[in-house]
Amino acid sequence: LIKNIEGQIKVIENDIEEVIHNDENLSCQQKLIKSVPGVGQILSWTLISKTEGFTVITDPRKMACYSGVVPFDFQSG
């Protein structure tokens, strides 16, 4: 069962890579994303899919907030 699931995961990963490779814009975006230290294949796929190719979130500040990397000071009143 585990080997079957691992095989299915590999097929899906290959399909994702093929889609990105065949689209010039997505391919360029993935290359730029993966140039950031610590960002790999899975995270690049996630960022591209969650932002719909960076068309949903276009502001860098909003992207940082969405990613959870911006510290905020919470002050009352």
mmJSON file of the N, C-alpha and C atoms, coordinates in Angstrom:
{"data_MODEL":{"atom_site":{
"group_PDB":["ATOM","ATOM","ATOM","ATOM","ATOM","ATOM","ATOM","ATOM","ATOM","ATOM","ATOM","ATOM","ATOM","ATOM","ATOM","ATOM","ATOM","ATOM","ATOM","ATOM","ATOM","ATOM","ATOM","ATOM","ATOM","ATOM","ATOM","ATOM","ATOM","ATOM","ATOM","ATOM","ATOM","ATOM","ATOM","ATOM","ATOM","ATOM","ATOM","ATOM","ATOM","ATOM","ATOM","ATOM","ATOM","ATOM","ATOM","ATOM","ATOM","ATOM","ATOM","ATOM","ATOM","ATOM","ATOM","ATOM","ATOM","ATOM","ATOM","ATOM","ATOM","ATOM","ATOM","ATOM","ATOM","ATOM","ATOM","ATOM","ATOM","ATOM","ATOM","ATOM","ATOM","ATOM","ATOM","ATOM","ATOM","ATOM","ATOM","ATOM","ATOM","ATOM","ATOM","ATOM","ATOM","ATOM","ATOM","ATOM","ATOM","ATOM","ATOM","ATOM","ATOM","ATOM","ATOM","ATOM","ATOM","ATOM","ATOM","ATOM","ATOM","ATOM","ATOM","ATOM","ATOM","ATOM","ATOM","ATOM","ATOM","ATOM","ATOM","ATOM","ATOM","ATOM","ATOM","ATOM","ATOM","ATOM","ATOM","ATOM","ATOM","ATOM","ATOM","ATOM","ATOM","ATOM","ATOM","ATOM","ATOM","ATOM","ATOM","ATOM","ATOM","ATOM","ATOM","ATOM","ATOM","ATOM","ATOM","ATOM","ATOM","ATOM","ATOM","ATOM","ATOM","ATOM","ATOM","ATOM","ATOM","ATOM","ATOM","ATOM","ATOM","ATOM","ATOM","ATOM","ATOM","ATOM","ATOM","ATOM","ATOM","ATOM","ATOM","ATOM","ATOM","ATOM","ATOM","ATOM","ATOM","ATOM","ATOM","ATOM","ATOM","ATOM","ATOM","ATOM","ATOM","ATOM","ATOM","ATOM","ATOM","ATOM","ATOM","ATOM","ATOM","ATOM","ATOM","ATOM","ATOM","ATOM","ATOM","ATOM","ATOM","ATOM","ATOM","ATOM","ATOM","ATOM","ATOM","ATOM","ATOM","ATOM","ATOM","ATOM","ATOM","ATOM","ATOM","ATOM","ATOM","ATOM","ATOM","ATOM","ATOM","ATOM","ATOM","ATOM","ATOM","ATOM","ATOM","ATOM","ATOM","ATOM","ATOM","ATOM","ATOM","ATOM","ATOM","ATOM","ATOM","ATOM","ATOM"],
"id":[1,2,3,4,5,6,7,8,9,10,11,12,13,14,15,16,17,18,19,20,21,22,23,24,25,26,27,28,29,30,31,32,33,34,35,36,37,38,39,40,41,42,43,44,45,46,47,48,49,50,51,52,53,54,55,56,57,58,59,60,61,62,63,64,65,66,67,68,69,70,71,72,73,74,75,76,77,78,79,80,81,82,83,84,85,86,87,88,89,90,91,92,93,94,95,96,97,98,99,100,101,102,103,104,105,106,107,108,109,110,111,112,113,114,115,116,117,118,119,120,121,122,123,124,125,126,127,128,129,130,131,132,133,134,135,136,137,138,139,140,141,142,143,144,145,146,147,148,149,150,151,152,153,154,155,156,157,158,159,160,161,162,163,164,165,166,167,168,169,170,171,172,173,174,175,176,177,178,179,180,181,182,183,184,185,186,187,188,189,190,191,192,193,194,195,196,197,198,199,200,201,202,203,204,205,206,207,208,209,210,211,212,213,214,215,216,217,218,219,220,221,222,223,224,225,226,227,228,229,230,231],
"type_symbol":["N","C","C","N","C","C","N","C","C","N","C","C","N","C","C","N","C","C","N","C","C","N","C","C","N","C","C","N","C","C","N","C","C","N","C","C","N","C","C","N","C","C","N","C","C","N","C","C","N","C","C","N","C","C","N","C","C","N","C","C","N","C","C","N","C","C","N","C","C","N","C","C","N","C","C","N","C","C","N","C","C","N","C","C","N","C","C","N","C","C","N","C","C","N","C","C","N","C","C","N","C","C","N","C","C","N","C","C","N","C","C","N","C","C","N","C","C","N","C","C","N","C","C","N","C","C","N","C","C","N","C","C","N","C","C","N","C","C","N","C","C","N","C","C","N","C","C","N","C","C","N","C","C","N","C","C","N","C","C","N","C","C","N","C","C","N","C","C","N","C","C","N","C","C","N","C","C","N","C","C","N","C","C","N","C","C","N","C","C","N","C","C","N","C","C","N","C","C","N","C","C","N","C","C","N","C","C","N","C","C","N","C","C","N","C","C","N","C","C","N","C","C","N","C","C","N","C","C","N","C","C"],
"label_atom_id":["N","CA","C","N","CA","C","N","CA","C","N","CA","C","N","CA","C","N","CA","C","N","CA","C","N","CA","C","N","CA","C","N","CA","C","N","CA","C","N","CA","C","N","CA","C","N","CA","C","N","CA","C","N","CA","C","N","CA","C","N","CA","C","N","CA","C","N","CA","C","N","CA","C","N","CA","C","N","CA","C","N","CA","C","N","CA","C","N","CA","C","N","CA","C","N","CA","C","N","CA","C","N","CA","C","N","CA","C","N","CA","C","N","CA","C","N","CA","C","N","CA","C","N","CA","C","N","CA","C","N","CA","C","N","CA","C","N","CA","C","N","CA","C","N","CA","C","N","CA","C","N","CA","C","N","CA","C","N","CA","C","N","CA","C","N","CA","C","N","CA","C","N","CA","C","N","CA","C","N","CA","C","N","CA","C","N","CA","C","N","CA","C","N","CA","C","N","CA","C","N","CA","C","N","CA","C","N","CA","C","N","CA","C","N","CA","C","N","CA","C","N","CA","C","N","CA","C","N","CA","C","N","CA","C","N","CA","C","N","CA","C","N","CA","C","N","CA","C","N","CA","C","N","CA","C","N","CA","C","N","CA","C","N","CA","C","N","CA","C"],
"label_alt_id":[null,null,null,null,null,null,null,null,null,null,null,null,null,null,null,null,null,null,null,null,null,null,null,null,null,null,null,null,null,null,null,null,null,null,null,null,null,null,null,null,null,null,null,null,null,null,null,null,null,null,null,null,null,null,null,null,null,null,null,null,null,null,null,null,null,null,null,null,null,null,null,null,null,null,null,null,null,null,null,null,null,null,null,null,null,null,null,null,null,null,null,null,null,null,null,null,null,null,null,null,null,null,null,null,null,null,null,null,null,null,null,null,null,null,null,null,null,null,null,null,null,null,null,null,null,null,null,null,null,null,null,null,null,null,null,null,null,null,null,null,null,null,null,null,null,null,null,null,null,null,null,null,null,null,null,null,null,null,null,null,null,null,null,null,null,null,null,null,null,null,null,null,null,null,null,null,null,null,null,null,null,null,null,null,null,null,null,null,null,null,null,null,null,null,null,null,null,null,null,null,null,null,null,null,null,null,null,null,null,null,null,null,null,null,null,null,null,null,null,null,null,null,null,null,null,null,null,null,null,null,null],
"label_comp_id":["LEU","LEU","LEU","ILE","ILE","ILE","LYS","LYS","LYS","ASN","ASN","ASN","ILE","ILE","ILE","GLU","GLU","GLU","GLY","GLY","GLY","GLN","GLN","GLN","ILE","ILE","ILE","LYS","LYS","LYS","VAL","VAL","VAL","ILE","ILE","ILE","GLU","GLU","GLU","ASN","ASN","ASN","ASP","ASP","ASP","ILE","ILE","ILE","GLU","GLU","GLU","GLU","GLU","GLU","VAL","VAL","VAL","ILE","ILE","ILE","HIS","HIS","HIS","ASN","ASN","ASN","ASP","ASP","ASP","GLU","GLU","GLU","ASN","ASN","ASN","LEU","LEU","LEU","SER","SER","SER","CYS","CYS","CYS","GLN","GLN","GLN","GLN","GLN","GLN","LYS","LYS","LYS","LEU","LEU","LEU","ILE","ILE","ILE","LYS","LYS","LYS","SER","SER","SER","VAL","VAL","VAL","PRO","PRO","PRO","GLY","GLY","GLY","VAL","VAL","VAL","GLY","GLY","GLY","GLN","GLN","GLN","ILE","ILE","ILE","LEU","LEU","LEU","SER","SER","SER","TRP","TRP","TRP","THR","THR","THR","LEU","LEU","LEU","ILE","ILE","ILE","SER","SER","SER","LYS","LYS","LYS","THR","THR","THR","GLU","GLU","GLU","GLY","GLY","GLY","PHE","PHE","PHE","THR","THR","THR","VAL","VAL","VAL","ILE","ILE","ILE","THR","THR","THR","ASP","ASP","ASP","PRO","PRO","PRO","ARG","ARG","ARG","LYS","LYS","LYS","MET","MET","MET","ALA","ALA","ALA","CYS","CYS","CYS","TYR","TYR","TYR","SER","SER","SER","GLY","GLY","GLY","VAL","VAL","VAL","VAL","VAL","VAL","PRO","PRO","PRO","PHE","PHE","PHE","ASP","ASP","ASP","PHE","PHE","PHE","GLN","GLN","GLN","SER","SER","SER","GLY","GLY","GLY"],
"label_asym_id":["A","A","A","A","A","A","A","A","A","A","A","A","A","A","A","A","A","A","A","A","A","A","A","A","A","A","A","A","A","A","A","A","A","A","A","A","A","A","A","A","A","A","A","A","A","A","A","A","A","A","A","A","A","A","A","A","A","A","A","A","A","A","A","A","A","A","A","A","A","A","A","A","A","A","A","A","A","A","A","A","A","A","A","A","A","A","A","A","A","A","A","A","A","A","A","A","A","A","A","A","A","A","A","A","A","A","A","A","A","A","A","A","A","A","A","A","A","A","A","A","A","A","A","A","A","A","A","A","A","A","A","A","A","A","A","A","A","A","A","A","A","A","A","A","A","A","A","A","A","A","A","A","A","A","A","A","A","A","A","A","A","A","A","A","A","A","A","A","A","A","A","A","A","A","A","A","A","A","A","A","A","A","A","A","A","A","A","A","A","A","A","A","A","A","A","A","A","A","A","A","A","A","A","A","A","A","A","A","A","A","A","A","A","A","A","A","A","A","A","A","A","A","A","A","A","A","A","A","A","A","A"],
"label_entity_id":["1","1","1","1","1","1","1","1","1","1","1","1","1","1","1","1","1","1","1","1","1","1","1","1","1","1","1","1","1","1","1","1","1","1","1","1","1","1","1","1","1","1","1","1","1","1","1","1","1","1","1","1","1","1","1","1","1","1","1","1","1","1","1","1","1","1","1","1","1","1","1","1","1","1","1","1","1","1","1","1","1","1","1","1","1","1","1","1","1","1","1","1","1","1","1","1","1","1","1","1","1","1","1","1","1","1","1","1","1","1","1","1","1","1","1","1","1","1","1","1","1","1","1","1","1","1","1","1","1","1","1","1","1","1","1","1","1","1","1","1","1","1","1","1","1","1","1","1","1","1","1","1","1","1","1","1","1","1","1","1","1","1","1","1","1","1","1","1","1","1","1","1","1","1","1","1","1","1","1","1","1","1","1","1","1","1","1","1","1","1","1","1","1","1","1","1","1","1","1","1","1","1","1","1","1","1","1","1","1","1","1","1","1","1","1","1","1","1","1","1","1","1","1","1","1","1","1","1","1","1","1"],
"label_seq_id":[1,1,1,2,2,2,3,3,3,4,4,4,5,5,5,6,6,6,7,7,7,8,8,8,9,9,9,10,10,10,11,11,11,12,12,12,13,13,13,14,14,14,15,15,15,16,16,16,17,17,17,18,18,18,19,19,19,20,20,20,21,21,21,22,22,22,23,23,23,24,24,24,25,25,25,26,26,26,27,27,27,28,28,28,29,29,29,30,30,30,31,31,31,32,32,32,33,33,33,34,34,34,35,35,35,36,36,36,37,37,37,38,38,38,39,39,39,40,40,40,41,41,41,42,42,42,43,43,43,44,44,44,45,45,45,46,46,46,47,47,47,48,48,48,49,49,49,50,50,50,51,51,51,52,52,52,53,53,53,54,54,54,55,55,55,56,56,56,57,57,57,58,58,58,59,59,59,60,60,60,61,61,61,62,62,62,63,63,63,64,64,64,65,65,65,66,66,66,67,67,67,68,68,68,69,69,69,70,70,70,71,71,71,72,72,72,73,73,73,74,74,74,75,75,75,76,76,76,77,77,77],
"pdbx_PDB_ins_code":[null,null,null,null,null,null,null,null,null,null,null,null,null,null,null,null,null,null,null,null,null,null,null,null,null,null,null,null,null,null,null,null,null,null,null,null,null,null,null,null,null,null,null,null,null,null,null,null,null,null,null,null,null,null,null,null,null,null,null,null,null,null,null,null,null,null,null,null,null,null,null,null,null,null,null,null,null,null,null,null,null,null,null,null,null,null,null,null,null,null,null,null,null,null,null,null,null,null,null,null,null,null,null,null,null,null,null,null,null,null,null,null,null,null,null,null,null,null,null,null,null,null,null,null,null,null,null,null,null,null,null,null,null,null,null,null,null,null,null,null,null,null,null,null,null,null,null,null,null,null,null,null,null,null,null,null,null,null,null,null,null,null,null,null,null,null,null,null,null,null,null,null,null,null,null,null,null,null,null,null,null,null,null,null,null,null,null,null,null,null,null,null,null,null,null,null,null,null,null,null,null,null,null,null,null,null,null,null,null,null,null,null,null,null,null,null,null,null,null,null,null,null,null,null,null,null,null,null,null,null,null],
"Cartn_x":[0.826,0.0,0.869,1.913,2.798,3.517,3.988,4.667,3.714,2.469,1.46,1.248,1.128,0.932,2.159,3.35,4.576,4.649,4.202,4.166,3.197,2.036,1.052,1.585,2.285,2.876,3.892,4.71,5.732,5.078,3.985,3.275,2.728,2.141,1.589,2.698,3.825,4.948,5.477,5.561,6.008,5.025,3.736,2.719,2.841,3.057,3.212,4.426,5.541,6.759,6.562,5.83,5.579,4.755,3.722,2.886,3.719,4.537,5.368,6.404,7.013,8.042,7.476,6.24,5.626,5.077,4.981,4.497,5.684,6.03,7.214,7.126,5.948,5.762,5.932,5.286,5.396,6.822,7.471,8.845,9.774,9.588,10.385,10.103,8.831,8.467,9.09,9.033,9.612,11.116,11.775,13.219,13.552,12.773,13.01,12.735,11.654,11.29,12.364,12.83,13.813,15.192,15.399,16.68,16.808,15.701,15.717,16.269,17.27,17.82,16.739,16.71,15.753,14.454,14.267,13.038,13.327,12.53,12.716,11.532,11.478,10.479,9.058,8.808,7.451,6.947,7.787,7.378,7.126,7.948,7.725,6.391,6.065,4.759,3.627,3.792,2.747,2.524,3.605,3.473,2.814,3.215,2.626,1.147,0.781,-0.629,-1.493,-1.016,-1.813,-2.027,-1.065,-1.185,-1.67,-1.97,-2.398,-1.417,-0.143,0.898,1.161,0.983,1.175,0.233,-0.97,-1.991,-2.98,-3.126,-4.054,-3.395,-2.16,-1.407,-0.267,-0.388,0.62,1.481,1.029,1.762,2.747,4.031,5.014,4.675,4.141,3.777,2.664,1.671,0.571,1.08,2.028,2.602,3.366,4.118,4.86,3.895,2.814,1.805,1.157,0.809,0.187,1.116,2.41,3.394,3.703,3.35,3.587,5.005,5.707,7.096,7.254,6.146,6.211,5.782,6.681,6.278,5.47,4.455,3.62,3.677,3.706,3.566,2.089,1.623,0.224,0.166,-0.547,-0.692,-2.178,-2.524,-3.93,-4.099,-5.27,-5.683,-4.736],
"Cartn_y":[-1.193,0.0,1.256,1.257,2.416,2.628,1.554,1.678,2.217,1.818,2.297,3.798,4.237,5.659,6.461,5.951,6.641,6.77,5.741,5.795,6.857,6.947,7.968,9.374,9.542,10.841,11.223,10.29,10.546,10.96,10.318,10.664,12.084,12.43,13.778,14.822,14.536,15.471,15.675,14.608,14.723,15.556,15.377,16.158,17.647,17.958,19.354,19.968,19.264,19.768,19.969,19.063,19.182,20.427,20.677,21.86,23.124,23.182,24.362,24.516,23.424,23.474,23.932,23.552,23.9,25.321,25.99,27.363,28.273,29.143,29.993,30.888,31.462,32.349,31.598,30.449,29.656,29.153,28.784,28.313,29.407,30.62,31.762,32.06,32.016,32.26,31.225,29.966,28.917,29.107,29.484,29.711,30.834,31.914,33.03,32.64,31.921,31.509,30.596,29.654,28.692,29.316,30.543,31.215,31.734,31.772,32.196,31.033,31.321,30.242,29.603,28.281,27.545,27.207,27.725,27.45,26.345,25.304,24.169,23.97,22.807,22.466,22.538,21.913,21.851,23.242,24.04,25.39,26.253,26.099,26.883,26.511,25.233,24.806,25.403,25.377,25.887,27.373,28.137,29.586,29.901,29.212,29.459,29.106,27.995,27.582,28.453,28.765,29.559,30.991,31.516,32.894,32.947,31.769,31.647,32.356,31.997,32.585,34.04,34.37,35.727,36.731,36.284,37.2,37.584,36.743,37.035,37.955,37.643,38.475,39.111,40.42,41.109,42.053,42.419,43.337,42.556,42.924,42.183,42.169,43.261,43.316,42.307,42.246,41.291,39.857,39.626,38.284,37.903,38.843,38.578,38.296,39.064,38.834,37.467,37.133,35.843,34.697,34.901,33.852,33.738,34.765,34.726,35.087,35.845,36.197,37.63,38.346,39.73,39.801,40.253,40.412,41.687,41.623,42.772,43.09,44.373,44.804,44.973,44.286,44.43,45.383,46.473,47.452,47.694,47.843,48.141,49.652,50.097,51.486,52.43],
"Cartn_z":[0.0,0.0,0.0,0.825,0.896,-0.431,-1.049,-2.346,-3.399,-3.336,-4.271,-4.104,-2.857,-2.572,-2.991,-2.695,-3.105,-4.622,-5.329,-6.796,-7.294,-6.651,-7.027,-6.763,-5.643,-5.324,-6.388,-6.799,-7.824,-9.138,-9.507,-10.742,-10.65,-9.516,-9.321,-9.367,-8.693,-8.706,-10.118,-10.892,-12.282,-13.106,-12.868,-13.574,-13.236,-11.961,-11.55,-12.229,-12.207,-12.849,-14.343,-14.987,-16.422,-16.727,-15.926,-16.119,-15.959,-14.923,-14.683,-15.796,-16.198,-17.237,-18.582,-18.878,-20.167,-20.21,-19.065,-19.013,-18.701,-19.635,-19.492,-18.262,-18.012,-16.872,-15.551,-15.426,-14.197,-13.991,-15.073,-14.99,-14.473,-14.959,-14.504,-13.039,-12.657,-11.263,-10.336,-10.741,-9.914,-9.765,-10.838,-10.786,-9.8,-9.842,-8.932,-7.478,-7.26,-5.902,-5.319,-6.124,-5.634,-5.45,-5.929,-5.718,-4.287,-3.564,-2.158,-1.322,-0.482,0.358,1.23,1.229,2.055,1.353,0.144,-0.599,-1.6,-1.523,-2.416,-3.34,-3.889,-4.898,-4.351,-3.227,-2.673,-2.299,-1.636,-1.253,-2.482,-3.502,-4.727,-5.366,-5.384,-5.922,-5.1,-3.783,-2.894,-3.106,-3.173,-3.375,-4.709,-5.744,-7.066,-7.066,-6.445,-6.472,-5.568,-4.37,-3.431,-3.907,-4.663,-5.151,-6.598,-7.147,-8.547,-9.471,-9.316,-10.149,-9.801,-8.535,-8.013,-8.661,-8.986,-9.499,-8.404,-7.387,-6.29,-5.272,-4.915,-3.977,-4.758,-5.006,-5.807,-4.977,-3.785,-2.928,-2.053,-2.068,-1.267,0.228,0.751,2.174,2.485,1.617,1.82,1.727,0.813,0.669,1.931,2.476,3.711,4.864,4.937,5.982,5.802,4.569,4.274,4.664,4.418,4.715,6.195,6.955,8.387,8.786,7.961,8.26,8.756,8.941,9.388,10.852,11.724,13.12,13.303,14.109,14.384,15.879,16.196,17.582,17.863,18.876,19.251,20.44,20.237,21.305,21.534,22.759,23.056,23.17,22.771,22.905,22.347],
"occupancy":[1.0,1.0,1.0,1.0,1.0,1.0,1.0,1.0,1.0,1.0,1.0,1.0,1.0,1.0,1.0,1.0,1.0,1.0,1.0,1.0,1.0,1.0,1.0,1.0,1.0,1.0,1.0,1.0,1.0,1.0,1.0,1.0,1.0,1.0,1.0,1.0,1.0,1.0,1.0,1.0,1.0,1.0,1.0,1.0,1.0,1.0,1.0,1.0,1.0,1.0,1.0,1.0,1.0,1.0,1.0,1.0,1.0,1.0,1.0,1.0,1.0,1.0,1.0,1.0,1.0,1.0,1.0,1.0,1.0,1.0,1.0,1.0,1.0,1.0,1.0,1.0,1.0,1.0,1.0,1.0,1.0,1.0,1.0,1.0,1.0,1.0,1.0,1.0,1.0,1.0,1.0,1.0,1.0,1.0,1.0,1.0,1.0,1.0,1.0,1.0,1.0,1.0,1.0,1.0,1.0,1.0,1.0,1.0,1.0,1.0,1.0,1.0,1.0,1.0,1.0,1.0,1.0,1.0,1.0,1.0,1.0,1.0,1.0,1.0,1.0,1.0,1.0,1.0,1.0,1.0,1.0,1.0,1.0,1.0,1.0,1.0,1.0,1.0,1.0,1.0,1.0,1.0,1.0,1.0,1.0,1.0,1.0,1.0,1.0,1.0,1.0,1.0,1.0,1.0,1.0,1.0,1.0,1.0,1.0,1.0,1.0,1.0,1.0,1.0,1.0,1.0,1.0,1.0,1.0,1.0,1.0,1.0,1.0,1.0,1.0,1.0,1.0,1.0,1.0,1.0,1.0,1.0,1.0,1.0,1.0,1.0,1.0,1.0,1.0,1.0,1.0,1.0,1.0,1.0,1.0,1.0,1.0,1.0,1.0,1.0,1.0,1.0,1.0,1.0,1.0,1.0,1.0,1.0,1.0,1.0,1.0,1.0,1.0,1.0,1.0,1.0,1.0,1.0,1.0,1.0,1.0,1.0,1.0,1.0,1.0,1.0,1.0,1.0,1.0,1.0,1.0],
"B_iso_or_equiv":[0.0,0.0,0.0,0.0,0.0,0.0,0.0,0.0,0.0,0.0,0.0,0.0,0.0,0.0,0.0,0.0,0.0,0.0,0.0,0.0,0.0,0.0,0.0,0.0,0.0,0.0,0.0,0.0,0.0,0.0,0.0,0.0,0.0,0.0,0.0,0.0,0.0,0.0,0.0,0.0,0.0,0.0,0.0,0.0,0.0,0.0,0.0,0.0,0.0,0.0,0.0,0.0,0.0,0.0,0.0,0.0,0.0,0.0,0.0,0.0,0.0,0.0,0.0,0.0,0.0,0.0,0.0,0.0,0.0,0.0,0.0,0.0,0.0,0.0,0.0,0.0,0.0,0.0,0.0,0.0,0.0,0.0,0.0,0.0,0.0,0.0,0.0,0.0,0.0,0.0,0.0,0.0,0.0,0.0,0.0,0.0,0.0,0.0,0.0,0.0,0.0,0.0,0.0,0.0,0.0,0.0,0.0,0.0,0.0,0.0,0.0,0.0,0.0,0.0,0.0,0.0,0.0,0.0,0.0,0.0,0.0,0.0,0.0,0.0,0.0,0.0,0.0,0.0,0.0,0.0,0.0,0.0,0.0,0.0,0.0,0.0,0.0,0.0,0.0,0.0,0.0,0.0,0.0,0.0,0.0,0.0,0.0,0.0,0.0,0.0,0.0,0.0,0.0,0.0,0.0,0.0,0.0,0.0,0.0,0.0,0.0,0.0,0.0,0.0,0.0,0.0,0.0,0.0,0.0,0.0,0.0,0.0,0.0,0.0,0.0,0.0,0.0,0.0,0.0,0.0,0.0,0.0,0.0,0.0,0.0,0.0,0.0,0.0,0.0,0.0,0.0,0.0,0.0,0.0,0.0,0.0,0.0,0.0,0.0,0.0,0.0,0.0,0.0,0.0,0.0,0.0,0.0,0.0,0.0,0.0,0.0,0.0,0.0,0.0,0.0,0.0,0.0,0.0,0.0,0.0,0.0,0.0,0.0,0.0,0.0,0.0,0.0,0.0,0.0,0.0,0.0],
"pdbx_formal_charge":[null,null,null,null,null,null,null,null,null,null,null,null,null,null,null,null,null,null,null,null,null,null,null,null,null,null,null,null,null,null,null,null,null,null,null,null,null,null,null,null,null,null,null,null,null,null,null,null,null,null,null,null,null,null,null,null,null,null,null,null,null,null,null,null,null,null,null,null,null,null,null,null,null,null,null,null,null,null,null,null,null,null,null,null,null,null,null,null,null,null,null,null,null,null,null,null,null,null,null,null,null,null,null,null,null,null,null,null,null,null,null,null,null,null,null,null,null,null,null,null,null,null,null,null,null,null,null,null,null,null,null,null,null,null,null,null,null,null,null,null,null,null,null,null,null,null,null,null,null,null,null,null,null,null,null,null,null,null,null,null,null,null,null,null,null,null,null,null,null,null,null,null,null,null,null,null,null,null,null,null,null,null,null,null,null,null,null,null,null,null,null,null,null,null,null,null,null,null,null,null,null,null,null,null,null,null,null,null,null,null,null,null,null,null,null,null,null,null,null,null,null,null,null,null,null,null,null,null,null,null,null],
"auth_seq_id":[1,1,1,2,2,2,3,3,3,4,4,4,5,5,5,6,6,6,7,7,7,8,8,8,9,9,9,10,10,10,11,11,11,12,12,12,13,13,13,14,14,14,15,15,15,16,16,16,17,17,17,18,18,18,19,19,19,20,20,20,21,21,21,22,22,22,23,23,23,24,24,24,25,25,25,26,26,26,27,27,27,28,28,28,29,29,29,30,30,30,31,31,31,32,32,32,33,33,33,34,34,34,35,35,35,36,36,36,37,37,37,38,38,38,39,39,39,40,40,40,41,41,41,42,42,42,43,43,43,44,44,44,45,45,45,46,46,46,47,47,47,48,48,48,49,49,49,50,50,50,51,51,51,52,52,52,53,53,53,54,54,54,55,55,55,56,56,56,57,57,57,58,58,58,59,59,59,60,60,60,61,61,61,62,62,62,63,63,63,64,64,64,65,65,65,66,66,66,67,67,67,68,68,68,69,69,69,70,70,70,71,71,71,72,72,72,73,73,73,74,74,74,75,75,75,76,76,76,77,77,77],
"auth_comp_id":["LEU","LEU","LEU","ILE","ILE","ILE","LYS","LYS","LYS","ASN","ASN","ASN","ILE","ILE","ILE","GLU","GLU","GLU","GLY","GLY","GLY","GLN","GLN","GLN","ILE","ILE","ILE","LYS","LYS","LYS","VAL","VAL","VAL","ILE","ILE","ILE","GLU","GLU","GLU","ASN","ASN","ASN","ASP","ASP","ASP","ILE","ILE","ILE","GLU","GLU","GLU","GLU","GLU","GLU","VAL","VAL","VAL","ILE","ILE","ILE","HIS","HIS","HIS","ASN","ASN","ASN","ASP","ASP","ASP","GLU","GLU","GLU","ASN","ASN","ASN","LEU","LEU","LEU","SER","SER","SER","CYS","CYS","CYS","GLN","GLN","GLN","GLN","GLN","GLN","LYS","LYS","LYS","LEU","LEU","LEU","ILE","ILE","ILE","LYS","LYS","LYS","SER","SER","SER","VAL","VAL","VAL","PRO","PRO","PRO","GLY","GLY","GLY","VAL","VAL","VAL","GLY","GLY","GLY","GLN","GLN","GLN","ILE","ILE","ILE","LEU","LEU","LEU","SER","SER","SER","TRP","TRP","TRP","THR","THR","THR","LEU","LEU","LEU","ILE","ILE","ILE","SER","SER","SER","LYS","LYS","LYS","THR","THR","THR","GLU","GLU","GLU","GLY","GLY","GLY","PHE","PHE","PHE","THR","THR","THR","VAL","VAL","VAL","ILE","ILE","ILE","THR","THR","THR","ASP","ASP","ASP","PRO","PRO","PRO","ARG","ARG","ARG","LYS","LYS","LYS","MET","MET","MET","ALA","ALA","ALA","CYS","CYS","CYS","TYR","TYR","TYR","SER","SER","SER","GLY","GLY","GLY","VAL","VAL","VAL","VAL","VAL","VAL","PRO","PRO","PRO","PHE","PHE","PHE","ASP","ASP","ASP","PHE","PHE","PHE","GLN","GLN","GLN","SER","SER","SER","GLY","GLY","GLY"],
"auth_asym_id":["A","A","A","A","A","A","A","A","A","A","A","A","A","A","A","A","A","A","A","A","A","A","A","A","A","A","A","A","A","A","A","A","A","A","A","A","A","A","A","A","A","A","A","A","A","A","A","A","A","A","A","A","A","A","A","A","A","A","A","A","A","A","A","A","A","A","A","A","A","A","A","A","A","A","A","A","A","A","A","A","A","A","A","A","A","A","A","A","A","A","A","A","A","A","A","A","A","A","A","A","A","A","A","A","A","A","A","A","A","A","A","A","A","A","A","A","A","A","A","A","A","A","A","A","A","A","A","A","A","A","A","A","A","A","A","A","A","A","A","A","A","A","A","A","A","A","A","A","A","A","A","A","A","A","A","A","A","A","A","A","A","A","A","A","A","A","A","A","A","A","A","A","A","A","A","A","A","A","A","A","A","A","A","A","A","A","A","A","A","A","A","A","A","A","A","A","A","A","A","A","A","A","A","A","A","A","A","A","A","A","A","A","A","A","A","A","A","A","A","A","A","A","A","A","A","A","A","A","A","A","A"],
"auth_atom_id":["N","CA","C","N","CA","C","N","CA","C","N","CA","C","N","CA","C","N","CA","C","N","CA","C","N","CA","C","N","CA","C","N","CA","C","N","CA","C","N","CA","C","N","CA","C","N","CA","C","N","CA","C","N","CA","C","N","CA","C","N","CA","C","N","CA","C","N","CA","C","N","CA","C","N","CA","C","N","CA","C","N","CA","C","N","CA","C","N","CA","C","N","CA","C","N","CA","C","N","CA","C","N","CA","C","N","CA","C","N","CA","C","N","CA","C","N","CA","C","N","CA","C","N","CA","C","N","CA","C","N","CA","C","N","CA","C","N","CA","C","N","CA","C","N","CA","C","N","CA","C","N","CA","C","N","CA","C","N","CA","C","N","CA","C","N","CA","C","N","CA","C","N","CA","C","N","CA","C","N","CA","C","N","CA","C","N","CA","C","N","CA","C","N","CA","C","N","CA","C","N","CA","C","N","CA","C","N","CA","C","N","CA","C","N","CA","C","N","CA","C","N","CA","C","N","CA","C","N","CA","C","N","CA","C","N","CA","C","N","CA","C","N","CA","C","N","CA","C","N","CA","C","N","CA","C","N","CA","C","N","CA","C","N","CA","C","N","CA","C"],
"pdbx_PDB_model_num":[1,1,1,1,1,1,1,1,1,1,1,1,1,1,1,1,1,1,1,1,1,1,1,1,1,1,1,1,1,1,1,1,1,1,1,1,1,1,1,1,1,1,1,1,1,1,1,1,1,1,1,1,1,1,1,1,1,1,1,1,1,1,1,1,1,1,1,1,1,1,1,1,1,1,1,1,1,1,1,1,1,1,1,1,1,1,1,1,1,1,1,1,1,1,1,1,1,1,1,1,1,1,1,1,1,1,1,1,1,1,1,1,1,1,1,1,1,1,1,1,1,1,1,1,1,1,1,1,1,1,1,1,1,1,1,1,1,1,1,1,1,1,1,1,1,1,1,1,1,1,1,1,1,1,1,1,1,1,1,1,1,1,1,1,1,1,1,1,1,1,1,1,1,1,1,1,1,1,1,1,1,1,1,1,1,1,1,1,1,1,1,1,1,1,1,1,1,1,1,1,1,1,1,1,1,1,1,1,1,1,1,1,1,1,1,1,1,1,1,1,1,1,1,1,1,1,1,1,1,1,1]
}}}
